[in-house]
Amino acid sequence: MNQASYYRWWQREDLCYQQGRLCFAGRSVQALADQFGTPAFVYSAARVRDNLQRLHGALAAAGLAGQCSLHYAMKANRFAPLLTFLKQTGLCGIDACSPAEVEHAVSCGFAPHDISFTASSLSARDLAVLARYEGVFMDCDSLHAIRAWGALKPGTKIGIRVNPAMGIGRAANDKLQYAGEATTKFGIYWEQFAEALDIAKLYGLQVGKIHFHTGCGYLTPQLAQLEQIIAHCFRFVDAAGGVERVNIGGGLGVPHLAADEPLDLDRLAAALQRQFAGRGLHVEIEPGDYILKDAGLLLLEKTFVEQKKTTVFVGVDAGFNIAPEPAYYSLPFQPLPLCYDQSPCTVASVVGNINEALDVWYEGAWLPDLSAHTHLALINAGAYSAAMASNHCMRGQFKEFLLF
Ligand SMILES: Cc1ncc(COP(=O)(O)O)c(C=O)c1O
């Protein structure tokens, strides 16, 4: 990537330089950093709504309007003002993956019947909490879950999360795949599916949904793979009989680098249209990343700039523990100066304040002379950042703001 592309690919109307100043959601990012202090996550409510509407729009254009629904995967970002905002848009339900997430979604205004629940390794305590929320739709991901839920709620309708042994993920990143050649804990494999149906029958459970989520971050080049996965999963639908809904999980990705092309939603919708045509099934999608990731920035204070051997390091006042995706999944969150006038940049490594070798935010950042700069902003920090933060080195503090 050269300097021009580093500064070009991510700019859009609500995130761009105006007269050399970085603006986001109609505000000067420098003014946000000065007012809020750092580290701080800022989220744009308008961008979140746009992302949901764009997805709905593509589905509607493919003739799937009444046949598809969206459940926001709240594990991506559970900031309470954001959840309340999402409820008010009326554009999505919730995908929850723990009893605490169900309680939190309800506390933010979602009704239990807005919530689809898909989790793994459920304890008796988890199940007892879930059973108190009449209307939450339970997707069972193991024989254990079917048995345990059946004992608590005999005669009810459930979903079964299946594992098609086929995965998907951004640029073949296998850390992002939940299914594939390696056997994973997620979902019930074909080899155990007949037994799953027998257990469901034993408790009088009706299998109304087949669910699969096989990986994260897919973009347009992976759509053919998604289609193959969906086609393959109809064997589970057909074997179960009486299935009304299919949940294709989340996994819709956003670009992280200049080389990434945005996910073509029209092609995604066309693929769904092709696969589900004439089947009379309702389709659920539960995206997290796609709704939130590019709607958030992480604002950081510059701490130092120093050359060590041949590498220029730029330090900032927070580390990978408050936004672990770059370190855990090699997903780059590109750093930006808050002022930029196209003057020549040097290549630097942006690093955090945690005593771990993996605490590198970004290698190969094109940054101008930062002597007069006080802050940087990282893009794509809206999902799986604050939600996955830890207090490692007792540096877990940050603020969050939802911008309207
Ligand atoms: C079952 C399930 N559904 C949906 C999602 C959301 O995925 P994404 O944020 O990639 O859309 C996840 C993420 O881990 C998941 O495990």
The ligand as an ORCA input file, in Angstrom:
! r2SCAN-3c Opt
* xyz 0 1
  C     -23.448    -17.775     16.318
  C     -22.924    -16.468     15.847
  N     -23.722    -15.667     15.133
  C     -23.310    -14.457     14.699
  C     -22.034    -14.013     14.963
  C     -21.639    -12.659     14.465
  O     -20.599    -12.726     13.576
  P     -20.086    -11.426     12.792
  O     -19.847    -10.386     13.814
  O     -18.850    -11.873     12.122
  O     -21.157    -11.040     11.845
  C     -21.160    -14.817     15.687
  C     -19.794    -14.362     15.968
  O     -18.988    -14.981     16.576
  C     -21.625    -16.086     16.156
  O     -20.823    -16.883     16.859
*
